[in-house]
Amino acid sequence: MAHLLVHGAGLAGLTTAMLLTRDGHRVTVLERDPAQPPPIEHAATAWGGWQRRGVNQFHLPHYMLPRWWALIGTHLPEVAEPLVAAGALRINSLAALPEKRRGPLCASDARFDTVTARRPVLEAVLAGAAEAAGVCVRRGVAVTGLTTDDRPNVPHVTGVLTAGGGTVSADLVVDCGGRRSALGAWLSAAGARPPAEQREDSGFVYYARHFRSRSGGMPTVLTNFLHNYESVSVLTLPADNDTWSVVLTTSGRDRALRPLRDPDRWSAVLARYPFAAHWAGGEPISGIDVMAGVEDRYRRLVVDGRPVATGVVAVGDACACTNPSLGRGASMALIHGILLRDLLRETDPWDRDTFARRFDEATTQAIEPLYRATLWHDRHRLAELDADAAGRPYRTTDPRWRAGAALFAASLADPELTRAYTALASFIATPDEVFATPGLLDRACTLGAGADRYPLPGPSRSDLLDTLA
């Protein structure tokens, strides 16, 4: 078995470390933030008592999709019980919808099950589970670069440099450094060719607030957790211990909506959306947290058929990071960690070149399509929001975007189509899989034909601006 070094003790790093430890590898996780998480039995206190200054989204809303929960149940079942014990909310994303939309349910709908919690609570549970599994997590150790051997042309990574001037050796370095991963700079400093990177600002701005129930329980769910309106998308996300969050998402180019950072104006706008207004009825436990400048990025360590370096791989957001409002990052990272575990079962990491190529191939086959599909959605939705701000309808010749819009509109009146749309939103089915159901696309287009561009009730652009004035 190998000694594997994981950089970063976030969601991707901890789940990947547990997967690898379960297979018998010796795993060390290096995390630059020195603060220790609360013990797993006190994970519910993490929201107020644990700071992760190196993670700018640590106190921003999170929601764990059913796909993530299904993978946890299959590959890391030891996480489930302590997560529920910490107060994570058990929820079925289909059953939560009004019955007139979802229709009668049956026991087989467990594929829509998930649990969800705020990021500090979730990460504290994962940290405790990793420790119990035998993962060595060293906090307060900042990685500053890579160590390599003298191999010409294609450096082989043998470990990492740390801020104190020390080194940590490993048979394989797994970068789970997240959106801010400096792997590209580290590789360049080590003499490697630059990785292939595609990156661009996602273009969205997120205005988020957390709440706690005043009397226990969660707000009633009236529609899907993500709902789109003219100029704004609204996220209503249940979480742990009778808490939840609401996010208003706009285009970063829409300067007229920037007053949403003001709590009073944010609240006044939310009150205009009948399916979301009641989510502001709890006790606020945060101000308006603003997140902007979020990049979509895809990184490959094999360029023109050759690895830029061996002995190192990138997992999760360090490889592919996307728009957080779709909530896919944790699921993609877990899928990626499973790919790495499975490759280590089949390919010796000391077979340097082969291992690097095979991990790139597996990533290209399994992760890149998920990234591309998310980027495709982001570009269409951003263009739609920009068209709203310009006062014109968004027009596209892309039949997939039109079909998706028709499916949502039709799902408001057809339980089978509600299931199909919720499967897409839950990340448990692709559009190709959903529309492969005989007759489903035709029914969606027929029922959705003539529907308003935004079929849910909400303010017009002019009403929105009047509210913010």
N, C-alpha and C positions, 0 to 999 in steps of 0.2 A: 504494500500500500504506500501511497505517496504522502509527502508533507505538502499541504496546499495552504497558501496564504491568501486570505480574502481581504481586500481593501474596502473598508466601509461596513459599519454595523447598522445599516438601515434595513428596510424591509427586504430588499434584494439580497444584501449581504448575509443577514441572519438566516433566511430561508435556504439560501444556497449552501451556507455552512452546515446547517442541520442535515440537508440532503446528502452532502458529501461525508459527514461524520457517520451517518447511519450506514454508509457503505464501507466503513472501516478505515477511512483515511484520517490522518492526523491533520486537523484544521486549526489554523490560527487566524483570528480576525483582528485587524488593526483599525482602530477608530480614533480620529483626531480629537473629538470632543471628550473632555475628561470627566464630565458629570456622569455619575453612576445612576442607572435606572432604579426605581424602587423594587424591592423584592417582589416576586411574582404574585405572592398572596396579597400584596398591597398595590397591584398595578393600577387599580382604579384611581389612586391618588396622583398618577403621573401627570395629569393635565395641569395641575397647579404647582407641582413640586419638582418637575424635571425639565431642565432647559437643554435644548440641542442647538447651540448657536450655529453650528455648521450646516443645518438643514433649514433653509428659509421657508419651507412649506410645513414645518413641524406642527404648527398650530393652525394650519389652514385645513379646510374640510377634506375629508377622505370618505370613500365609500367602497366597500369590498364587494366586487361583483360575484354573482353565483359561480362563475367559472373559477375564480380564485378559491372559493370555499370548497368546490368539488375536488380541486387538485389537492387542497390541504387534507381533506378527508381520505384521499387515496394515498398520498405520499408522506404526509406529516400528521397523522391522526393524533399524536400526542399534544398538538397545539390546541385542539378543539375544546377540550374540557376546561383548561385554565382560562381560555379566552371567554367562554360563557360565564365562568365563575367570577371574572373581573367585571362583569356587567355588560358585555357585548350583547347587542340586540339580535335575537334570532328573528329572521323575517323571510317571508316568501315574496319575491318581487311581483309575482302574479297575483297571489292571494290578497296582497295589500290593496289591490285595485278594487273599485266598486264592483259589486256582483254583476250589474247590468253590462259591464264591459268585459269581464273575464269569463262569465258563464259559470256553470257548476264545475267544481273542482274535483279531482280524484287524487288518490294517494300517489299516483305516478308523477305528480307535479313537483316532486322533491328536487327535480333538476333546477328549479327556480329558488331553492333554499339558499340562504347565506346568513352570515353574521356580520355585523358591522360595528365599528368603534372609532373613536377619535384616534388620530395617529399616535399621540404619546401613550395611550392605554394599550393600543395594539402592539406598539414596538416594545413596551415594557414586558408584555406577555411573551413575545417572541424572544426577547433577551433572556428571560428566565428559562424558557423551554430550551434555548440553545445551551445555556449553562448546564442544565440538567442532562442534556444529551452528550456532554463532554466536550463541547466546543470551547476553545480557549479564546476569550475576548479580552484584548488589551486596549483599554481606553486611555486617552491622553497621549497616543502615539501617532504623530502626524507623518504621513508618508510624503517625501519630497522628491523622489525620483526612483530610478531602477538601477540595479546592479546587473552587469552582463559579463559574459565570458569574452574571449578574444576572437570569437568566430568572425571571419571577414564577411562583409556585404550584408548578411542577415544576422544581427545580434541575437544571442540567446539570453533571455532574462533569467537570472539566477536568484533574484530576490529584490528587496527594496532598500532604499536609503530612508532614514528617518531624520526628523528635525534636530535631534540631539547629536547627529553625526554618526550614529550607529547604523548597522545593517541587519536585516533579517533575511536569512536564506530560505528558499523553498524550491520544491520541484516544479511548481506551477503557481504563478501569480494570477489571481482572479480579481479583476477590477470591478467592484460594485460601488464605485465612487459617485454614482448618480449623475444628475444633470450637470453638475459642476466638475465632472471628472477631468483631471489634467493629464490623462493618459497620452494624448497626442503630443503635448509638450515634453513629457518624460521620455517618450520614444525618440523624439528629435534630439534631445540632449544626450541620449545614449548612442546616437549615430545611426538610427534607423531612418528609413524613408518615411515620409509622413503617411499616416493612415488615409484611406479614402473617406472623406466626410461630406455629407450633404447636410447643410444646416440653414435655417431661416427662422426669423421671428414668427411664432405662430399667429401673431397679430391680435390676440385677445387680451382683454383686461378683466380681472376677476375682482368683484367687490363682495366680500364674504363676512358673515356674522354667525356666531354660535349662540345657542340658547339652551336654557335648562327649563324643564317643566316646573310650573308653580304648584301643581297638584298631583304629579305623577302621570306616567303614560306619555304617548307620542301624539302629535297632531294627526288628524284623519288624512289619509292619502286619497286625493281626489283624482289624480292622474299620474302618469309616469313621473319618475323622479326628475328627469330632465325634460323641460318643456320649452318650446321655442315660440317667441312672439316677435312682433315688429320691433326691430332695433335691439332686442334684449333676449337672452336665454335665461331661464330661471332653473336653478337646481335646488331641490328640497331634499335634504339628506338626513335620514335618521342615524343615530349613533348610540353610544353606550350610556347606561345609567341615566335614562330619561333626558338625554341631551340630543340636540340635532343642530344642523346648520342650514343656512340659506345663502346661495350665491347668485348674484346678478352678473351676467357675463355680457360684455359689449365688445365692439371693435375698438382696437387701440387708436384708430384714426377718428373715432367719433368724439371730438372734443366737447360737444354739447352735453354729453352724458357724464363728464368727469365730476360734476357736483355729487354724484352718487357716493363719493367718499365721505360726505357729510351724513352722520347718522340720522338726522331728522329728515333729510331729503331722501335718503335710502329707504327709510320706513314709509314715507309718503308714497314713493313709487311702488313699493311692494304691495301696499294696500290697494292698488289699482288692479291687481290680478286676482280674480275671485277664487281660483284654484290654489293659490299660494298665500293669500293674505293672512290666513289664520296661523301660518307657521311663525308669524311674528308675535304670537300671543304668550310666549314664554318669557323667562327672565334672561335678558342679554348677559352673556358671560364673556363677551369680547366686544371690542369696538368694531369698526369697519376695517377689515384687513384687506389691503389692496395688493394684488399680484399682477405684474406686467413684465414684458420683456422675456416671456417664456419661449424657449427655442424648441422647434422640432429639429431633431438631429438623428442621423443614422451614420454609424461609423463601422468601417470594415478594416480588418488588420491583414487582409490578403488583397494585394493590388496587382492587377495585370497577371493574375495567376500565381503570384509569389508572395509568401508571408513577408511583412515588413519587419517582423521579429517573431521569434518562437519563445515558448515558455511563459506566455502571457495571453489572457483572453479577457474580453469585456462582456459583462453580463448585465441585463436590465437596462436602466436608463443610461449607463455608461456606454452602451451600444446603441440603443434606440429609445429616444425619449419623445413623447408626444403631448398633445393638448390634455391637461389633467381633468378637464370637465367631463370627459367620457369615462374616466375612472379605470382605464385599461392598464396603467403602468404596473401595478402590483401583480396582476395576472400575467402580463407578458414577462415580467421578471421571473416569476415562478416557473412558467413554461421554459424559459431560458435556462434556469438552474437545473431543471430536470433533464434538459438536453445535455448539459455538461456532465451531469452524473452518469447518464447513460453512455456517453462517449467514453468516459473513463473506465467503464466496464468492458469496453470493446477494444480500446486503443491505449497503448502504453504512453504516458506523457513523455517518457524518455525518447520515444520515436518522434523527435521534435517536429520535423517538417510535416509528416503525415498527420500528427495531431492538430497542428495549426490549420491545415487545409480542411480536415474533416469537420472541425468545429465551425469554420467559416461556411462550409457547405450546409451543415445542419441549420445554422443560423439563417442563411439565405433562404432555405426552404421553409422554415417554420416561423421565424420572427419577422423577416422582411415583409412578407405579404400582410401581416397584421399592421406593421408600421405604415405601409403604403395605403392600406384601406383607411386608416385613421387620418393620414395626411389628406387623402382624397376628400373625406368628410369635412375636415377643417377648412380646406380651401373653398369648398362650396358654401359652407355656412358663413365664413368670413365675407365672401363676395355677396351673399344675401344680406348680411348686416350692413355692409357698405352701401348696397343699393337702397336699403331702407333709409339710411341717413341722407342719401341723395334725392330721396323722394321719387324713386322709380322702381318698377317691379324688376325682380331678378329673373333673367332669362338665360336658360342653358339648353344646349342640345344634348346634354348627357342623359340618356334614358334611365340610368341607374338612380340619379338624384331625383328625377321626376317620379320614378317608381317608389322610392322610399317615402317621398312626401305623400303620395297617394295611399301607401300602406298605412301611414300614421292616421291620415284623415279617415280612412275606411275602418281602422281599428276602433274608432270611437263608437261604432255601431255594430260591430261584428266580433263576437268572442273569439272565433278561430283566428281572425286577423290580429286581435289583441295578443293572443299567444305568440303569433309569429313575430310581431313587432317587439314584444317583450323579450323574446329569445335573442333578437338582434341586440337590444339594449343591454341585455345581461351578459353578452359576449360568449354565449354558448352556441351560437349558430352564425354562419356567414350569410350575406345576402344571397349568394349562389345556392346555398343549402335551403334557405327559406323559400326562395322562388322556384326551386325544383319541385315543390309540392304541386301536383297536377291541378290546374285551374286557379291556383292562389293568386298569381299575378293578374290574371284577367279579372278576377273578382275584386281585387284591390283597386285596379284601375277603373273599373266600372263604378264601384261604390265611392271612390275618391274623386271621380270626375266632377268638375264644377265646384268642388269644395273650396272654401276660402284658403288663401295661401297660408294663413295662420288660423286654423279652425277653433282653437281654444279662445275663450273670452279674455280680452285684455285691452289696454288702451292703444289708441293709434299713436303714430309718431308725434303728431301735434299735441295730443293729450299728454303724452309723456313729457314733452318739453314744457308744457304749461305747469305740470306738477313740479318740475324742477326749478321753475322760475322763482 
